[in-house]
Amino acid sequence: DFRYVKPVYAGSDFKEESDESLHRELSDGTFVDIWGVKRKKVNWGRGSYLEVIESPLREATNVREIENHSWPSVEDFDYQSISRQCSKYKDLAIILTGDRLTTRASVFKLAMYLRGMDKFLMDLVLSPKLVEALVGKLLEFHLEHNRRIFQAAAKEIDIFMLGDDFGTENGLLLSPIYISQVL
């Protein structure tokens, strides 16, 4: 049997939603996440999902604009909370995860959310310096976030889960050559 753990968000700007992502609801009923990505709730079948409606770095034209974006801070997470969570599950396999939209160590998917899928895919060919800056900022957050997680609870975590989307049901979204730019 498995149990999932992740650091508790301790900041004041966002709250954890029922899908475990960190969002702030805006007055127009839309949501913005810790990366600045704006979404709207879309009902579908018997459920709903949050669809990206605004990518905050869509109009960025240079590296400085990427660097000056309001990036989330690792200081907003309580990393000691992981040990407290793990202590409840002594006889179970513990999986470290983040929510699937904001903190699961995704780089490719988050880059597409921040820039817009079409822009990011074109940037791989037309603006590699923007890709390098964007991926660099995402890695900077994720590497420090995960370093702090493992510093707090490495001996208690059995499985480290991360995920990204490089393909569809029918194949890759792009050539492996370009995927290697993101990894």
CYANA upper distance limits for C-alpha pairs under 8 A (distance plus 0.5 A):
  1 ASP  CA     92 LEU  CA      6.14
  1 ASP  CA     93 ALA  CA      6.73
  2 PHE  CA     92 LEU  CA      6.19
  2 PHE  CA     93 ALA  CA      5.25
  2 PHE  CA     94 ILE  CA      6.28
  2 PHE  CA     95 ILE  CA      7.34
  3 ARG  CA     89 TYR  CA      7.67
  3 ARG  CA     92 LEU  CA      7.25
  3 ARG  CA     93 ALA  CA      6.82
  3 ARG  CA     94 ILE  CA      5.55
  3 ARG  CA     95 ILE  CA      6.55
  4 TYR  CA     94 ILE  CA      6.39
  4 TYR  CA     95 ILE  CA      5.27
  4 TYR  CA     96 LEU  CA      6.34
  4 TYR  CA     97 THR  CA      6.92
  5 VAL  CA     82 ILE  CA      6.84
  5 VAL  CA     85 GLN  CA      6.99
  5 VAL  CA     86 CYS  CA      7.66
  5 VAL  CA     94 ILE  CA      7.50
  5 VAL  CA     95 ILE  CA      6.71
  5 VAL  CA     96 LEU  CA      5.59
  5 VAL  CA     97 THR  CA      6.66
  5 VAL  CA     98 GLY  CA      8.36
  6 LYS  CA     81 SER  CA      8.47
  6 LYS  CA     82 ILE  CA      6.53
  6 LYS  CA     96 LEU  CA      6.27
  6 LYS  CA     97 THR  CA      6.09
  6 LYS  CA     98 GLY  CA      6.19
  7 PRO  CA     77 PHE  CA      6.52
  7 PRO  CA     78 ASP  CA      6.11
  7 PRO  CA     79 TYR  CA      5.56
  7 PRO  CA     80 GLN  CA      7.97
  7 PRO  CA     81 SER  CA      6.31
  7 PRO  CA     82 ILE  CA      6.01
  7 PRO  CA     98 GLY  CA      8.48
  7 PRO  CA    149 ILE  CA      7.78
  8 VAL  CA     77 PHE  CA      6.20
  8 VAL  CA     78 ASP  CA      5.78
  8 VAL  CA     79 TYR  CA      7.55
  8 VAL  CA     81 SER  CA      6.66
  8 VAL  CA     82 ILE  CA      8.19
  9 TYR  CA     15 LYS  CA      8.16
  9 TYR  CA     16 GLU  CA      8.15
  9 TYR  CA     76 ASP  CA      6.52
  9 TYR  CA     77 PHE  CA      5.02
  9 TYR  CA     78 ASP  CA      6.75
 10 ALA  CA     76 ASP  CA      5.70
 10 ALA  CA     77 PHE  CA      5.53
 10 ALA  CA     78 ASP  CA      6.33
 11 GLY  CA     76 ASP  CA      5.08
 11 GLY  CA     77 PHE  CA      7.32
 13 ASP  CA     24 ARG  CA      7.47
 14 PHE  CA     22 LEU  CA      6.27
 14 PHE  CA     23 HIS  CA      5.64
 14 PHE  CA     24 ARG  CA      5.41
 14 PHE  CA     33 ASP  CA      7.92
 14 PHE  CA     34 ILE  CA      7.58
 15 LYS  CA     22 LEU  CA      5.87
 15 LYS  CA     23 HIS  CA      6.18
 15 LYS  CA     24 ARG  CA      6.86
 16 GLU  CA     20 GLU  CA      5.92
 16 GLU  CA     21 SER  CA      6.03
 16 GLU  CA     22 LEU  CA      5.10
 16 GLU  CA     23 HIS  CA      7.01
 17 GLU  CA     21 SER  CA      6.03
 17 GLU  CA     22 LEU  CA      6.71
 17 GLU  CA     23 HIS  CA      7.24
 19 ASP  CA     99 ASP  CA      8.14
 20 GLU  CA     99 ASP  CA      5.98
 20 GLU  CA    100 ARG  CA      8.50
 21 SER  CA     33 ASP  CA      8.26
 21 SER  CA     99 ASP  CA      5.76
 21 SER  CA    100 ARG  CA      7.57
 21 SER  CA    101 LEU  CA      6.49
 21 SER  CA    102 THR  CA      6.64
 22 LEU  CA     33 ASP  CA      6.19
 22 LEU  CA     34 ILE  CA      6.82
 22 LEU  CA    102 THR  CA      7.29
 23 HIS  CA     31 PHE  CA      6.47
 23 HIS  CA     32 VAL  CA      5.90
 23 HIS  CA     33 ASP  CA      4.74
 23 HIS  CA     34 ILE  CA      7.01
 24 ARG  CA     31 PHE  CA      5.99
 24 ARG  CA     32 VAL  CA      5.88
 24 ARG  CA     33 ASP  CA      6.83
 25 GLU  CA     29 GLY  CA      6.76
 25 GLU  CA     30 THR  CA      6.37
 25 GLU  CA     31 PHE  CA      4.93
 25 GLU  CA     32 VAL  CA      7.07
 26 LEU  CA     30 THR  CA      5.91
 26 LEU  CA     31 PHE  CA      6.19
 26 LEU  CA     32 VAL  CA      7.79
 29 GLY  CA     40 LYS  CA      7.83
 30 THR  CA     38 LYS  CA      7.42
 30 THR  CA     39 ARG  CA      6.26
 30 THR  CA     40 LYS  CA      5.20
 30 THR  CA     41 LYS  CA      7.51
 31 PHE  CA     38 LYS  CA      6.05
 31 PHE  CA     39 ARG  CA      5.64
 31 PHE  CA     40 LYS  CA      6.65
 32 VAL  CA     36 GLY  CA      6.15
 32 VAL  CA     37 VAL  CA      5.89
 32 VAL  CA     38 LYS  CA      4.80
 32 VAL  CA     39 ARG  CA      6.70
 33 ASP  CA     37 VAL  CA      6.01
 33 ASP  CA     38 LYS  CA      7.17
 33 ASP  CA    102 THR  CA      7.74
 34 ILE  CA     71 TRP  CA      8.17
 34 ILE  CA     72 PRO  CA      6.27
 34 ILE  CA    102 THR  CA      7.51
 35 TRP  CA     70 SER  CA      7.96
 35 TRP  CA     71 TRP  CA      6.58
 35 TRP  CA     72 PRO  CA      6.61
 35 TRP  CA    102 THR  CA      7.88
 35 TRP  CA    114 LEU  CA      7.87
 36 GLY  CA     55 SER  CA      8.13
 36 GLY  CA     56 PRO  CA      6.54
 36 GLY  CA     70 SER  CA      7.94
 36 GLY  CA    114 LEU  CA      8.10
 37 VAL  CA     52 VAL  CA      7.46
 37 VAL  CA     53 ILE  CA      8.45
 37 VAL  CA     54 GLU  CA      6.57
 37 VAL  CA     55 SER  CA      5.83
 37 VAL  CA     56 PRO  CA      6.44
 37 VAL  CA    113 TYR  CA      7.08
 37 VAL  CA    114 LEU  CA      6.60
 38 LYS  CA     52 VAL  CA      6.43
 38 LYS  CA     53 ILE  CA      6.24
 38 LYS  CA     54 GLU  CA      5.43
 38 LYS  CA     55 SER  CA      7.17
 38 LYS  CA     56 PRO  CA      8.30
 39 ARG  CA     50 LEU  CA      6.08
 39 ARG  CA     51 GLU  CA      5.59
 39 ARG  CA     52 VAL  CA      4.85
 39 ARG  CA     53 ILE  CA      5.64
 39 ARG  CA     54 GLU  CA      7.31
 40 LYS  CA     50 LEU  CA      5.83
 40 LYS  CA     51 GLU  CA      5.91
 40 LYS  CA     52 VAL  CA      7.22
 40 LYS  CA     53 ILE  CA      7.17
 41 LYS  CA     48 SER  CA      7.07
 41 LYS  CA     49 TYR  CA      6.21
 41 LYS  CA     50 LEU  CA      5.06
 41 LYS  CA     51 GLU  CA      6.87
 42 VAL  CA     48 SER  CA      5.85
 42 VAL  CA     49 TYR  CA      5.93
 42 VAL  CA     50 LEU  CA      6.57
 42 VAL  CA     51 GLU  CA      7.14
 43 ASN  CA     47 GLY  CA      6.43
 43 ASN  CA     48 SER  CA      4.63
 43 ASN  CA     49 TYR  CA      7.14
 44 TRP  CA     48 SER  CA      5.67
 44 TRP  CA     49 TYR  CA      7.98
 52 VAL  CA    113 TYR  CA      7.44
 54 GLU  CA    116 GLY  CA      8.46
 55 SER  CA    113 TYR  CA      6.38
 55 SER  CA    114 LEU  CA      5.25
 55 SER  CA    115 ARG  CA      5.88
 55 SER  CA    116 GLY  CA      6.05
 56 PRO  CA    114 LEU  CA      6.15
 56 PRO  CA    115 ARG  CA      7.16
 57 LEU  CA     65 GLU  CA      8.41
 57 LEU  CA     66 ILE  CA      7.41
 57 LEU  CA     69 HIS  CA      8.22
 57 LEU  CA    114 LEU  CA      5.97
 57 LEU  CA    115 ARG  CA      5.26
 57 LEU  CA    116 GLY  CA      8.31
 58 ARG  CA    114 LEU  CA      7.40
 58 ARG  CA    115 ARG  CA      4.87
 58 ARG  CA    116 GLY  CA      6.33
 58 ARG  CA    119 LYS  CA      7.42
 59 GLU  CA    115 ARG  CA      8.32
 60 ALA  CA     65 GLU  CA      6.18
 60 ALA  CA     66 ILE  CA      7.12
 61 THR  CA     65 GLU  CA      7.54
 61 THR  CA    130 LEU  CA      8.33
 62 ASN  CA     66 ILE  CA      7.40
 62 ASN  CA    130 LEU  CA      6.99
 63 VAL  CA     67 GLU  CA      6.72
 63 VAL  CA    129 LYS  CA      7.48
 63 VAL  CA    130 LEU  CA      6.10
 63 VAL  CA    133 ALA  CA      6.57
 64 ARG  CA     68 ASN  CA      6.51
 65 GLU  CA     69 HIS  CA      6.88
 66 ILE  CA    130 LEU  CA      7.89
 66 ILE  CA    133 ALA  CA      7.13
 66 ILE  CA    134 LEU  CA      6.77
 67 GLU  CA    133 ALA  CA      7.70
 67 GLU  CA    134 LEU  CA      8.36
 67 GLU  CA    137 LYS  CA      7.94
 72 PRO  CA     76 ASP  CA      8.41
 72 PRO  CA    141 PHE  CA      8.15
 73 SER  CA    141 PHE  CA      7.87
 74 VAL  CA    141 PHE  CA      7.30
 74 VAL  CA    144 GLU  CA      7.62
 74 VAL  CA    145 HIS  CA      6.22
 78 ASP  CA     82 ILE  CA      8.46
 79 TYR  CA    148 ARG  CA      7.01
 79 TYR  CA    149 ILE  CA      6.15
 79 TYR  CA    152 ALA  CA      6.70
 80 GLN  CA     84 ARG  CA      7.45
 80 GLN  CA    152 ALA  CA      6.30
 80 GLN  CA    153 ALA  CA      8.21
 81 SER  CA     85 GLN  CA      6.73
 82 ILE  CA     86 CYS  CA      6.56
 82 ILE  CA    149 ILE  CA      7.94
 82 ILE  CA    152 ALA  CA      7.76
 82 ILE  CA    153 ALA  CA      6.97
 83 SER  CA     87 SER  CA      6.60
 83 SER  CA    152 ALA  CA      7.36
 83 SER  CA    153 ALA  CA      6.05
 83 SER  CA    156 GLU  CA      7.75
 84 ARG  CA     88 LYS  CA      7.59
 85 GLN  CA     89 TYR  CA      7.85
 86 CYS  CA     90 LYS  CA      7.31
 86 CYS  CA     94 ILE  CA      7.52
 86 CYS  CA    156 GLU  CA      6.92
 86 CYS  CA    157 ILE  CA      8.21
 89 TYR  CA     93 ALA  CA      8.25
 89 TYR  CA     94 ILE  CA      7.87
 93 ALA  CA    157 ILE  CA      8.28
 93 ALA  CA    158 ASP  CA      6.42
 93 ALA  CA    159 ILE  CA      8.11
 94 ILE  CA    156 GLU  CA      7.78
 94 ILE  CA    157 ILE  CA      5.84
 94 ILE  CA    158 ASP  CA      5.70
 94 ILE  CA    159 ILE  CA      6.82
 95 ILE  CA    157 ILE  CA      6.73
 95 ILE  CA    158 ASP  CA      6.49
 95 ILE  CA    159 ILE  CA      5.08
 95 ILE  CA    160 PHE  CA      6.35
 95 ILE  CA    161 MET  CA      7.11
 96 LEU  CA    157 ILE  CA      6.93
 96 LEU  CA    158 ASP  CA      8.32
 96 LEU  CA    159 ILE  CA      6.64
 96 LEU  CA    160 PHE  CA      5.45
 96 LEU  CA    161 MET  CA      6.32
 97 THR  CA    104 ARG  CA      6.44
 97 THR  CA    160 PHE  CA      7.15
 97 THR  CA    161 MET  CA      5.68
 97 THR  CA    162 LEU  CA      7.15
 98 GLY  CA    102 THR  CA      7.80
 98 GLY  CA    103 THR  CA      5.22
 98 GLY  CA    104 ARG  CA      4.61
 98 GLY  CA    105 ALA  CA      7.93
 98 GLY  CA    162 LEU  CA      8.31
 99 ASP  CA    103 THR  CA      6.02
 99 ASP  CA    104 ARG  CA      6.10
100 ARG  CA    104 ARG  CA      6.12
100 ARG  CA    163 GLY  CA      8.41
101 LEU  CA    110 LEU  CA      8.25
102 THR  CA    110 LEU  CA      8.07
103 THR  CA    142 HIS  CA      8.21
104 ARG  CA    161 MET  CA      7.99
104 ARG  CA    162 LEU  CA      5.87
104 ARG  CA    163 GLY  CA      7.04
105 ALA  CA    142 HIS  CA      6.06
105 ALA  CA    162 LEU  CA      6.01
105 ALA  CA    163 GLY  CA      7.34
106 SER  CA    110 LEU  CA      6.55
106 SER  CA    162 LEU  CA      7.17
106 SER  CA    163 GLY  CA      6.22
106 SER  CA    164 ASP  CA      5.66
107 VAL  CA    111 ALA  CA      6.42
107 VAL  CA    135 VAL  CA      7.00
107 VAL  CA    138 LEU  CA      6.67
107 VAL  CA    139 LEU  CA      7.61
107 VAL  CA    164 ASP  CA      7.48
107 VAL  CA    182 VAL  CA      7.81
107 VAL  CA    183 LEU  CA      8.47
108 PHE  CA    112 MET  CA      6.84
108 PHE  CA    135 VAL  CA      8.37
108 PHE  CA    164 ASP  CA      6.84
108 PHE  CA    165 ASP  CA      7.49
108 PHE  CA    166 PHE  CA      7.94
108 PHE  CA    182 VAL  CA      6.96
109 LYS  CA    113 TYR  CA      6.77
109 LYS  CA    164 ASP  CA      6.43
109 LYS  CA    165 ASP  CA      6.61
110 LEU  CA    114 LEU  CA      6.56
110 LEU  CA    138 LEU  CA      8.42
111 ALA  CA    115 ARG  CA      6.46
111 ALA  CA    116 GLY  CA      8.22
111 ALA  CA    120 PHE  CA      7.41
111 ALA  CA    134 LEU  CA      7.26
111 ALA  CA    135 VAL  CA      7.37
111 ALA  CA    138 LEU  CA      8.30
112 MET  CA    116 GLY  CA      5.39
112 MET  CA    117 MET  CA      4.93
112 MET  CA    118 ASP  CA      8.31
112 MET  CA    119 LYS  CA      8.30
112 MET  CA    120 PHE  CA      6.12
112 MET  CA    121 LEU  CA      8.31
113 TYR  CA    117 MET  CA      7.14
115 ARG  CA    119 LYS  CA      6.61
115 ARG  CA    120 PHE  CA      6.19
116 GLY  CA    120 PHE  CA      6.50
117 MET  CA    121 LEU  CA      6.62
118 ASP  CA    122 MET  CA      6.75
119 LYS  CA    123 ASP  CA      6.45
120 PHE  CA    124 LEU  CA      6.98
120 PHE  CA    131 VAL  CA      7.87
121 LEU  CA    125 VAL  CA      7.99
122 MET  CA    126 LEU  CA      6.42
122 MET  CA    127 SER  CA      8.01
123 ASP  CA    127 SER  CA      4.86
123 ASP  CA    128 PRO  CA      6.39
123 ASP  CA    130 LEU  CA      7.43
123 ASP  CA    131 VAL  CA      6.81
124 LEU  CA    128 PRO  CA      5.81
124 LEU  CA    131 VAL  CA      6.82
124 LEU  CA    178 TYR  CA      7.03
124 LEU  CA    181 GLN  CA      8.20
127 SER  CA    131 VAL  CA      7.16
128 PRO  CA    132 GLU  CA      6.57
129 LYS  CA    133 ALA  CA      6.68
130 LEU  CA    134 LEU  CA      6.56
131 VAL  CA    135 VAL  CA      6.39
131 VAL  CA    182 VAL  CA      8.29
132 GLU  CA    136 GLY  CA      6.31
132 GLU  CA    181 GLN  CA      8.46
132 GLU  CA    182 VAL  CA      8.44
133 ALA  CA    137 LYS  CA      6.78
134 LEU  CA    138 LEU  CA      6.88
135 VAL  CA    139 LEU  CA      6.53
135 VAL  CA    182 VAL  CA      7.10
136 GLY  CA    140 GLU  CA      6.50
137 LYS  CA    141 PHE  CA      6.96
138 LEU  CA    142 HIS  CA      6.72
139 LEU  CA    143 LEU  CA      6.18
140 GLU  CA    144 GLU  CA      6.83
141 PHE  CA    145 HIS  CA      6.39
142 HIS  CA    146 ASN  CA      6.44
143 LEU  CA    147 ARG  CA      6.46
144 GLU  CA    148 ARG  CA      6.66
145 HIS  CA    149 ILE  CA      6.85
146 ASN  CA    150 PHE  CA      6.66
147 ARG  CA    151 GLN  CA      6.53
148 ARG  CA    152 ALA  CA      6.65
149 ILE  CA    153 ALA  CA      6.68
149 ILE  CA    154 ALA  CA      7.75
150 PHE  CA    154 ALA  CA      4.75
153 ALA  CA    157 ILE  CA      7.07
166 PHE  CA    172 LEU  CA      6.33
166 PHE  CA    173 LEU  CA      6.27
166 PHE  CA    174 LEU  CA      8.04
166 PHE  CA    179 ILE  CA      8.08
167 GLY  CA    171 GLY  CA      5.97
167 GLY  CA    172 LEU  CA      4.39
167 GLY  CA    173 LEU  CA      5.18
167 GLY  CA    174 LEU  CA      8.21
168 THR  CA    172 LEU  CA      6.65
168 THR  CA    173 LEU  CA      7.16
174 LEU  CA    178 TYR  CA      7.23
174 LEU  CA    179 ILE  CA      7.61
175 SER  CA    179 ILE  CA      7.10
176 PRO  CA    180 SER  CA      6.72
177 ILE  CA    181 GLN  CA      7.59
178 TYR  CA    182 VAL  CA      7.58
179 ILE  CA    183 LEU  CA      6.96
